[in-house]
Amino acid sequence: MSLKAKQVPRRRFLKDAITTVGAAFAAPMIIPASALGRNGSVAPSERVIVGGIGIGNRGTYDLGCFLEQKDVQFVAVCDIKEGRRLGIKKRVDDQYGNDQCAMYRDFRELLDRSDIDAVLIATGPNWHATMAMNAARAGKDMYCEKPVTKNISQSLILAETMRRTGRIFQAGTQRRNLPHFAFACELARTGRLGKLKRVYAHPAGMQAMMSGWLPAEQEPNPDLVDWDMYLGPAAWRPFNAKFLDGFNFEKGGGLVGGGVLEWGSHCVDLCQWAVNDCPPPVEYNAPKDGELVARYENGTELVFRETGWIPLGSCPVRFEGENGWVEAGDSGKMVLSSPELLAGRKVEEIGGYPATFHVRDFLDCVKTRSQPKGNAQAACNAHIVCHAANIALFLGRTVRYDVNTHEFLNDEAANRLRSEALREPWRI
């Protein structure tokens, strides 16, 4: 066909265009119910677009909690392991009945996507704070697994970054959104127990160690396992497959946080909530008779102990005041010094510490721009408590912490453990 044959006279073009537009207005317009949020679906404008970074065992569970929410659209996964990337993509694509879940090896490519509103960060704890701050600078809100920081310095920088950027941050301390733990903390915060004397946390092991170093093995192809990206901000060490199979080796500064930071941060977070999320204790004593006792500025004591608990399941906490006490655990049950503390209320018992309610709290706050239960400041204070207790454990003596300067008083050795050097280019 010649170019001349393709040309359409201007008048005919206008006439055809008017006819076409008129027909379009006359014909009924069919809009899918899903676009309007009908039939139980959520309108696209109300959906939160989510990507996931570092989706291993815990992250896979968290992902399930996100996928349960009808207003979530999960669109991308990033992981240093090819097997995990493929596995998560299949799960997500199967959920949505398409093949659109994107895969990335470098988290920066995922964060560059302008369509993503929020990210699930479930890497090893070596990456948590650095990843969260990169996400905040990229304009993303985030649900970040814990421990969220490696040391005191990171805790402070994390909280300041979220304040400055206005991002929504939810630490994976999901017990804040479970009814019986929330009620126990309410009794303490509102004075129903009288003046608080002691709050108790279960650390699941009180030991402080240095980070590990295993014999060198053949480093895998980066497309299969990106070892350099796995290390990230951690000090370099040779590849060893055992590092990939267990919990990440870097749990807190040069010190490994052990049970005080990993499992204990859940319990400490609840104790912090019980004392109205006030600044951390100012004194931390070395363990004695199986207990590590820290003291808040107002005299209330925070007691880390492994034994002596009522059998109420894992992650027990206990709050004691002048007029009564309450103890709770992961069974979903509480024991109170007096039934009068219930004041006629019935508290729902939800055992097994599910994260669904915590994820829902996060998503609601993404939409309303309000602060979630496990916000960055709350996480900062709770983690500083764990790091300071761990330093007292490691040094084997009392350390005193200034909550205004965030330094240990006249203690050079303790102050050196407040932070650490990070590998390039991951400084924060």
Secondary structure in CASP SS format (residue, H / E / C, confidence):
PFRMAT SS
TARGET T0000
AUTHOR 0000-0000-0000
METHOD secondary structure of the structure
MODEL  1
M C 1.00
S C 1.00
L H 1.00
K H 1.00
A H 1.00
K H 1.00
Q C 1.00
V C 1.00
P C 1.00
R H 1.00
R H 1.00
R H 1.00
F H 1.00
L H 1.00
K H 1.00
D H 1.00
A H 1.00
I H 1.00
T H 1.00
T H 1.00
V H 1.00
G H 1.00
A H 1.00
A H 1.00
F H 1.00
A H 1.00
A C 1.00
P C 1.00
M C 1.00
I C 1.00
I C 1.00
P C 1.00
A H 1.00
S H 1.00
A H 1.00
L H 1.00
G C 1.00
R C 1.00
N C 1.00
G C 1.00
S C 1.00
V C 1.00
A C 1.00
P H 1.00
S H 1.00
E H 1.00
R C 1.00
V E 1.00
I E 1.00
V E 1.00
G E 1.00
G E 1.00
I E 1.00
G C 1.00
I C 1.00
G C 1.00
N H 1.00
R H 1.00
G H 1.00
T H 1.00
Y H 1.00
D H 1.00
L H 1.00
G H 1.00
C H 1.00
F H 1.00
L H 1.00
E C 1.00
Q C 1.00
K C 1.00
D C 1.00
V E 1.00
Q E 1.00
F E 1.00
V E 1.00
A E 1.00
V E 1.00
C E 1.00
D C 1.00
I C 1.00
K E 1.00
E H 1.00
G H 1.00
R H 1.00
R H 1.00
L H 1.00
G H 1.00
I H 1.00
K H 1.00
K H 1.00
R H 1.00
V H 1.00
D H 1.00
D H 1.00
Q H 1.00
Y H 1.00
G C 1.00
N C 1.00
D C 1.00
Q C 1.00
C C 1.00
A E 1.00
M E 1.00
Y E 1.00
R C 1.00
D C 1.00
F H 1.00
R H 1.00
E H 1.00
L H 1.00
L H 1.00
D C 1.00
R C 1.00
S C 1.00
D C 1.00
I C 1.00
D C 1.00
A E 1.00
V E 1.00
L E 1.00
I E 1.00
A C 1.00
T C 1.00
G C 1.00
P C 1.00
N C 1.00
W C 1.00
H H 1.00
A H 1.00
T H 1.00
M H 1.00
A H 1.00
M H 1.00
N H 1.00
A H 1.00
A H 1.00
R H 1.00
A C 1.00
G C 1.00
K C 1.00
D E 1.00
M E 1.00
Y E 1.00
C E 1.00
E C 1.00
K C 1.00
P C 1.00
V C 1.00
T C 1.00
K C 1.00
N C 1.00
I H 1.00
S H 1.00
Q H 1.00
S H 1.00
L H 1.00
I H 1.00
L H 1.00
A H 1.00
E H 1.00
T H 1.00
M H 1.00
R H 1.00
R H 1.00
T H 1.00
G C 1.00
R C 1.00
I C 1.00
F E 1.00
Q E 1.00
A E 1.00
G C 1.00
T C 1.00
Q H 1.00
R H 1.00
R H 1.00
N H 1.00
L C 1.00
P H 1.00
H H 1.00
F H 1.00
A H 1.00
F H 1.00
A H 1.00
C H 1.00
E H 1.00
L H 1.00
A H 1.00
R H 1.00
T C 1.00
G C 1.00
R C 1.00
L C 1.00
G C 1.00
K C 1.00
L E 1.00
K E 1.00
R E 1.00
V E 1.00
Y E 1.00
A E 1.00
H C 1.00
P C 1.00
A C 1.00
G C 1.00
M C 1.00
Q C 1.00
A C 1.00
M E 1.00
M E 1.00
S C 1.00
G C 1.00
W C 1.00
L C 1.00
P C 1.00
A C 1.00
E C 1.00
Q C 1.00
E C 1.00
P C 1.00
N C 1.00
P C 1.00
D C 1.00
L C 1.00
V E 1.00
D C 1.00
W H 1.00
D H 1.00
M H 1.00
Y H 1.00
L H 1.00
G C 1.00
P C 1.00
A C 1.00
A C 1.00
W C 1.00
R C 1.00
P C 1.00
F C 1.00
N C 1.00
A C 1.00
K H 1.00
F H 1.00
L H 1.00
D H 1.00
G C 1.00
F C 1.00
N C 1.00
F C 1.00
E C 1.00
K C 1.00
G C 1.00
G C 1.00
G C 1.00
L E 1.00
V E 1.00
G C 1.00
G H 1.00
G H 1.00
V H 1.00
L H 1.00
E C 1.00
W C 1.00
G H 1.00
S H 1.00
H H 1.00
C H 1.00
V H 1.00
D H 1.00
L H 1.00
C H 1.00
Q H 1.00
W H 1.00
A H 1.00
V C 1.00
N C 1.00
D C 1.00
C C 1.00
P C 1.00
P C 1.00
P C 1.00
V C 1.00
E E 1.00
Y E 1.00
N C 1.00
A C 1.00
P C 1.00
K E 1.00
D C 1.00
G C 1.00
E E 1.00
L E 1.00
V E 1.00
A E 1.00
R E 1.00
Y C 1.00
E C 1.00
N C 1.00
G C 1.00
T C 1.00
E E 1.00
L E 1.00
V E 1.00
F E 1.00
R E 1.00
E C 1.00
T C 1.00
G C 1.00
W C 1.00
I C 1.00
P C 1.00
L C 1.00
G C 1.00
S C 1.00
C C 1.00
P C 1.00
V E 1.00
R E 1.00
F E 1.00
E E 1.00
G E 1.00
E C 1.00
N C 1.00
G C 1.00
W E 1.00
V E 1.00
E E 1.00
A E 1.00
G C 1.00
D C 1.00
S C 1.00
G C 1.00
K C 1.00
M E 1.00
V E 1.00
L E 1.00
S C 1.00
S C 1.00
P H 1.00
E H 1.00
L H 1.00
L H 1.00
A C 1.00
G C 1.00
R C 1.00
K C 1.00
V C 1.00
E C 1.00
E C 1.00
I C 1.00
G C 1.00
G C 1.00
Y C 1.00
P C 1.00
A C 1.00
T H 1.00
F H 1.00
H H 1.00
V H 1.00
R H 1.00
D H 1.00
F H 1.00
L H 1.00
D H 1.00
C H 1.00
V H 1.00
K H 1.00
T H 1.00
R C 1.00
S C 1.00
Q C 1.00
P C 1.00
K C 1.00
G C 1.00
N C 1.00
A H 1.00
Q H 1.00
A H 1.00
A H 1.00
C H 1.00
N H 1.00
A H 1.00
H H 1.00
I H 1.00
V H 1.00
C H 1.00
H H 1.00
A H 1.00
A H 1.00
N H 1.00
I H 1.00
A H 1.00
L H 1.00
F H 1.00
L H 1.00
G C 1.00
R C 1.00
T C 1.00
V E 1.00
R E 1.00
Y E 1.00
D E 1.00
V C 1.00
N C 1.00
T C 1.00
H C 1.00
E E 1.00
F E 1.00
L C 1.00
N C 1.00
D C 1.00
E H 1.00
A H 1.00
A H 1.00
N H 1.00
R H 1.00
L C 1.00
R C 1.00
S C 1.00
E C 1.00
A C 1.00
L C 1.00
R C 1.00
E C 1.00
P C 1.00
W C 1.00
R C 1.00
I C 1.00
END
